[in-house]
Amino acid sequence: MTETAAAPIETDVVIVGAGPVGLFAIFELGMLKIRAHIVDSLEEVGGQCTALYPEKPIFDIPAHPRIDGAALIENLEAQAAPFDPVYHLNQQVSVLTPLADGGYALETSKGTQFRCKAVIIAAGGGAFGPNRPPLDGLAEYEGTSVFYMVKRREDFRDRTVVIAGGGDSAVDWAMSLPEVARKVYVVHRRDKFRAAPESVDRMMSWAEKGKLELVTPCQLSGLEGADGRLTGVKVKDFDGHERLLEADVLLPFFGLAAKLGPIAEWGFTVDRNTIPVDRATCETPLPGIFAIGDVAMYEGKLKLILQGFADAAAAAHRIHGIVYPGEALHFEYSTTKGVPG
C-alpha cells in the first residue's frame, strides 16, 4: 500500500531506501513485531534492481542459481507483505530531528512527517543518476533514442543499437540484445573490457556471428537525427578518424553518479558515500540510526546483496531492544514461529 499524510505518522522504524536490502529489512523487523514505513526517492520500489536492471540476471542470491532483478524485487515485496509495510515513494527524507524522549522526527521533501523510535538507512549508494557523455544535443534524444538503462529487451527488437562503455552493464546487454536487435555496435575506448571473462566471451561469439560489431578503440563524438529520433552516432578513434554508425538507439553505460543527499548532513561521518557502522549491529555513531547494505561500511564489508540481507537481520535484532526496552528477545527460527498469514 502507498500512503502519505499531513500529520506526523507514528511508527516503530522508518526505513530510508526501498531497494532489495530495505525490503528485506521489512521482513526481519516484522518477524520481531516491529512496524515499518519506507521512504524512497524513486517512483517504484526496488532501487537499482528496478530502475537499472529489471531483466538482468543475478547469480549470487542463495537458492536462486539465476534470478532477474525484477523477479527478486517481486519476491521480496511478497515476503514483506504480511507485515503491512507502508511505502512513501518519489520523495526524500530531508529533515531528521532527535526527540527529547528518544527516537526521531523526520520530514520528507513532500512534507510527510514521522515520529519513530529508530531509523534504518538502506540507501545503497544514495540517489543516483547516469554519467552522461559530453555530446552536443544529447538531451534532445533522451527518453526517445538515448537510454541509460534497459527495462525491457523487447523495446529494442529489430532496432539498430549502439552500446557505449566497457564495464559489466555494457557487456551484459551486448551479449543479450543481439537476440532481439537488428544489429548491435559496441563502442569502447579500449580493446579490453572490464567485465567477467565469460561474459566477454559470449559477447565475442555474437561478433563472430555478425550480429554485433566491436568499434574499438573509439569514443563517442556526436549524434545525428531530428525531432528526438536518432539516425546515426558518430565515433572517433584516437588518430582523429571519424565514422558514422547508422543507428536509431544509443545506450551509454558510463556508470552512475550517486549522492547521499540530505542523509550526509545528519551528523555522522560519511566516507565515499558510505557510513561507518558497528559491525555487529550496523548502528551508526548516532544512537537509534542504523545503516545497512552498500551504504554501510565496516571492516570486511562486501558490497553484495546477500551481505546486505545479513545487515538487515543484525539491525532488526538490535532495534528490538529499542522498541521493546527491557523485554527479552527469545529468538525463534522462522520454521518454528511461521509468518503471519
PyMOL commands that set and color helices and strands:
alter all, ss='L'
color gray80, all
select helices_A, chain A and resi 20-31+47-51+69-83+138-141+153-156+168-174+177-179+197-208+261-265+293-295+305-323+334-337
alter helices_A, ss='H'
color red, helices_A
select strands_A, chain A and resi 9-10+13-16+36-39+57-58+67-68+86-88+93-98+104-108+113-116+118-121+127-130+160-164+183-187+212-215+218-226+229-237+242-246+249-252+256-259+275-276+289-291+296-297
alter strands_A, ss='S'
color yellow, strands_A
deselect
rebuild
show_as cartoon
